[in-house]
Amino acid sequence: MSELKSHDLESTFAVLEPGATAVPVEVTPTIYEDLDRCFDNFRDHRLVSIYTFDSDWPTWEMHPAGDEVVCLLEGEAGMVFDRGGTEETVTLTKPGSYVIVPKGTWHTARVSRSARMLFITPGEGTQNRALAEKDRL
């Protein structure tokens, strides 16, 4: 039986395993490499995390293994989606508002006001690409 204790999602992420168990994982500089190594390249796993952003994301990202849930906890941010060369933005302004990022959709965020966000991410095969100069506001 696991120990009952409180965790902070900004310093200790939660990994949701295929068998419906949750594992706390301390955030380190090599967190993503460690997650791939310790959790079978994140196959059929989900990562629950919180990040705070004071500026726009520097890259686009895409999750080929499933939908991602992005929930605003504080602040304001626009989630920008690349829909086949056309950008579509969903603005999150109210704490608790969230967007579902469809599987395989490239996305980034533009931060209007320092934003604290909760993520439930299917990490297997996540890809990143640089923002083009036109994407920078």
C-alpha positions in Angstrom: 0.0 0.0 0.0 1.4 3.4 -0.9 2.1 6.1 1.6 -0.6 8.7 2.1 0.9 12.2 1.8 0.4 15.5 0.1 2.3 16.4 -3.1 2.9 19.7 -5.1 2.3 19.1 -8.8 4.9 21.8 -9.7 7.7 19.9 -8.0 6.3 16.3 -8.0 4.3 15.3 -11.1 1.8 12.4 -11.1 2.1 9.6 -13.6 -1.2 7.8 -14.4 -0.4 4.2 -15.3 -2.4 1.9 -17.6 -3.7 0.0 -14.5 -5.3 3.1 -13.1 -2.5 3.6 -10.5 -0.8 6.9 -9.9 2.9 7.3 -9.2 4.5 10.6 -7.9 7.7 11.5 -9.7 10.0 14.3 -8.5 10.7 17.0 -11.1 14.4 17.1 -12.0 16.3 18.6 -14.9 16.1 15.2 -16.8 12.4 14.6 -15.9 11.3 13.8 -19.5 14.1 11.4 -20.3 13.6 9.8 -16.9 9.8 9.4 -17.6 10.5 7.7 -20.9 13.1 5.4 -19.4 11.1 4.4 -16.3 7.6 4.2 -17.9 8.1 2.3 -21.1 8.6 5.4 -23.3 5.3 6.6 -21.7 3.2 4.1 -23.7 -0.4 4.3 -22.4 0.6 6.6 -19.5 -0.6 10.1 -18.7 1.4 12.9 -17.0 -0.4 15.3 -14.6 1.6 18.4 -14.1 1.4 22.1 -13.3 3.5 24.8 -15.0 3.6 28.6 -14.6 4.3 30.7 -17.7 5.3 34.4 -17.7 5.7 34.5 -21.5 4.7 32.8 -24.7 5.8 29.2 -25.2 9.0 29.1 -27.3 7.9 26.0 -29.3 5.0 24.2 -30.8 4.2 20.7 -29.4 2.1 17.7 -30.5 1.0 14.5 -28.8 0.3 11.7 -31.2 -0.8 9.2 -28.6 -4.0 11.0 -27.4 -5.8 14.1 -26.4 -4.3 16.5 -23.9 -6.3 18.4 -21.3 -5.0 22.0 -20.5 -6.8 23.7 -17.6 -6.1 27.3 -16.5 -5.6 27.7 -12.7 -4.6 31.4 -12.7 -3.9 34.2 -15.2 -4.8 34.3 -18.9 -3.5 32.4 -22.0 -4.5 31.7 -25.5 -4.0 28.2 -26.7 -3.1 28.3 -30.3 -3.7 25.4 -32.6 -2.2 24.8 -36.1 -5.2 23.5 -38.1 -3.4 22.6 -41.3 -1.7 25.9 -41.8 -4.5 28.0 -40.3 -4.2 29.1 -36.6 -7.1 28.9 -34.3 -6.9 30.3 -30.8 -9.0 29.3 -27.7 -8.5 31.9 -24.9 -8.6 30.7 -21.3 -9.5 33.6 -19.0 -11.4 32.0 -16.0 -9.8 29.7 -13.5 -11.1 26.2 -14.1 -11.6 26.8 -17.8 -9.9 24.2 -20.0 -9.4 23.1 -23.5 -9.0 19.6 -25.0 -6.1 19.5 -27.4 -7.0 16.9 -30.0 -4.6 14.0 -30.6 -2.0 14.9 -33.2 -2.7 18.7 -33.2 0.3 21.1 -33.1 -0.3 23.7 -30.3 1.5 26.5 -28.4 0.4 29.1 -25.9 0.5 32.9 -25.9 0.4 34.2 -22.4 -1.5 37.5 -21.8 -1.0 37.5 -18.0 1.2 35.2 -16.0 -0.6 31.8 -16.3 -0.6 28.8 -14.1 -1.9 25.7 -15.9 -2.6 22.1 -15.2 -1.9 19.5 -17.9 -3.0 15.9 -18.3 -0.7 14.8 -21.1 -0.4 11.5 -23.1 3.4 11.8 -23.3 4.2 8.9 -25.6 5.9 10.2 -28.8 5.5 13.9 -27.9 7.1 16.1 -30.6 8.3 19.7 -30.5 9.2 22.2 -33.2 10.5 25.7 -33.2 8.2 28.6 -33.7 8.6 30.3 -37.0 9.4 34.0 -36.9 5.8 34.8 -38.0 4.5 32.9 -34.9 6.2 35.3 -32.5 4.1 38.3 -31.4 
